[in-house]
Amino acid sequence: MAVGAIKAVVCDAVLTFMWMFCTSATGVVTCIIETAIGVGGSNWTYAILTVVFAVTIFVFNAIADALGASFNPAGNASTYAAGLPGDTLFSMALRFPAQAVGAVGGAMAINLVMPKRYRHMLVGPSLKVGMHTGAMAEGLLTFLNTFTILIISHRISAGSSAKAWLLAMATVTLVVAGSSYTGPSINPVNAFGWAYMENRHNTREHFYVYWICPLIGATLAALIFRVVFSQAQPERQKKAEKEE
């Protein structure tokens, strides 16, 4: 058990480092692609960003599955609340700090290696409205994102690439929708990494908006998913028995 816990902590820290490093550069990569192919406008930006993010999700999901690792505390909380195998309260108590450390390392690394002309594009989530409004927005966005992830991951029969594409479209849509509220983060450690860089990581506002409300939103989404589909399963079994 101790070896498994240590492995999870190390893998989470490394994977979150990589996730933070790569996803922080998606805006820059999108800009470079737009310039290279000579296109512009919000529609093109949305389309290219979705493709870049879909590829990123596909790669990181494959790595996460292979290592049994995670890069989002909201995902761990939702897995536990939904009754899916993989996490316990003890494992989450170990994995959340590891993910936070990985996120800080990833933010520092991308900021260090990014060329100066693109460095202004490395901007983390930030509160653009009142604290309570932002907290509700972040909680709602995380709720919607978590429920969508659970549906796509566990209720839709499709290949990994198709699921990655669906997840990317959903996530980018929610990010755009929440951009004028909280950034948004939809991943507590993503917000923590950049908040640490700006010395905002230990404020009440940060924990309230980017940790407490997203984790509540993720947990509620998982509980609803669990209730809805645990009821649907017996009905499906009864229908199959009648057909036999």
N, C-alpha and C positions, 0 to 999 in steps of 0.2 A: 504493500500500500504506500509506504514511504517513497519507494523508488518511482511508482507511478505518479505520485504527487509532485515529486521533483521534476520528472520529465515533463509533466503538464505545465509547470511554472516556467521552465526553461523554454519550451516550445512556444508558449504563449508570448513570452517576452520577445523572442526572436521574430515570430510571425507578426506581432503588432508593430515592431520596429520596421519591418519590411513593408507592411501595409501603410503605415504612416508616411514612410518615405515615398512610396509609389503613388498613393492617392493624392498626396500634396502636390505632386507634379502633374496631375491630370489636366489642370487648367493650362499649364505651360505647354504640354504636349498638344492639346487641342489648338492653342494659338499657333504653334509651329506648323501643324498640319494645315490649318486654314491658310496661312501665308504661303505654304509650299504649293497648294493646289489652286490658289488664287480665288478663294471664296470668302464670304463674310455674311454678317447678319445673324440675328438670333436663331433662326431656324437651322442654319448650317451649324452654328455653335452647339445647339442642343443635340443635333444628329451626331456630330463628330464626338462630342463628349460622351454620349450614350454608348457609342461603339467602343471608345477607349475604356470606359468604365466596365462594359460587358466583358472585354478581354481580361481586364484586371480581376474582376470577380471570378471568372472561369479559372484563371490560374491560381488565385488564392484559395478558392474552395477546394481545388484539387490538392493543394499543399496541406490545407487544414484537415482534410479527410485522411490524408496519408499519415499525418503526425498526431492526429487527435487533438489539434490545437484550435484556439479561438483568438480573435482580435477585437471582440466587442462584448463588454460586460452585459449589455442589454440582451444579446443573443444567449449568453449563458443563463441569465435570469429567466428568460422566456422558455428555454429548454427545460429547466427545472420545474417551472410553474405548469408547463404543459404536460408534465409527467413523462417526458421523453428521456431515454437513457443518456447518460453522459456527465451529469453534474450533481453535486450535493452541496449543502451549505458550507461544508468544510472545504471542498475543492474551490468553490467560488471565493471564499475568504483568502485563499492562496493565490488564485489566478488574477483577481482584480488588481492587486498591487503590481504583479508582474506585467500585466498589460499596460498599466499606467507608466511604469518604468520604460517599457518598450516604446510607447508613444512619445515620451519625452526624448528618448534617444533618436527616434526617427525624425522628429521635428528639428532637432539640433543638426542632424546629419544632412538633411535636405537643404537647410538654410546655409550650411557650410559649403556645400558643393555647387549650389545653384549659381549660374553666372549672374553678375550684377544687373544686367539689363532685364532679367526675368524675376529678380528677387522680390520686387514689389508685388508680384502676383501670389506670393506665398502668404496668404492671409487665412488665419483660422476663424472659427465661428466666434461671433461677437454679438452681444445684445444690442438691438436697435430700437427696442420698444421698452415699455415699463417692465419691471422685474416680474410681476405676477402675470402680465400678458405673455411675456416671453416664456415663462415657465409652463403655462398652459399650452402654448404653441409647440414647444419642444416635446412636451408629454404627448400631445395629440399626434404629432408627426411620427414619433417613435412608436406609438400605438399602431398607427396605420402601416408603418414600415414593417414592424414585427409581425403583424397579422398577415400581411402580404407574403413575407418570407416563409411563414409557417405553411400557408396555403400552397405556395409554389413548390416548396421543398418536400412537403409530406402528402399533398393531396392531388398534385398534378403529375400525370404520367408523361414524362418527356425526358429527352436526353440532357446531359450536363450543359451543353452549349445553349440549348433552347431555354433552359432554366436561368442560365447566366444572363441571357438577353432580356428575359422578362424581369429579373431582379434589377438589372441596370436601368431599364425604362422606368420602373416603379421608383427606384431610389433617386434618379436624376429629377424626375417629376416632383417628388417631395422636397428635394433640395431647392429647386427653383421656387416652389410654392412657399417655402419657409425662409427664403433668402432675405426678405425684408423684415423678418422677426428676430431670428436668433442665429442665422448663418446658413442653414442650421447644422447641427452636429449629427444627431441620431445615433451617435456612438460616444458615450461619456469620455472614453480615453482619447478620442480624437480632439475633443474640446480641451481636455486636460493638458495634452502635449503642447498646444499653442498657448494656452493660458499660462503654463509654466514659463514659457519663453518670454512672456510679457509680465511676469510676476503677478498674475491674477488668479493663480491656481488655488489659493488658500482663502478666498473670500466667500462670504455667505451667499452672495449672488451666484457665483460659479457653481457651488454645490447644489443650490436650490434649483437653478435653471438647467444645468447640464448633467447632474447626477440623479438627484432625488426624483424629479418629475419624469425623466426618460425611463428610469428603472420601474417606476410605478406604471407608466404607459405600457412598457414591454410586458410586465407581469399581468396586467389586466387583459392585454391582447391574448396572451398565452392561456389564461384561465377561460376566456370566452371560447377560444379555439378548442380547448380541452372539453368543455361542456357540450358545445355544438356537435363536435365530431364523435364524442363518446356516445352520444345519443343516436347519431346517425348510423353507427356501426351495427348495433343490434337490429335496427330496422333493415339494413342491407342483408344481414344474415338470415332474417326471417323471410325476406323476399326470395333469397337464393334457395332456401329450404322448400318454399312453396313451388318454385319452378321445377325442383327435382321430383 
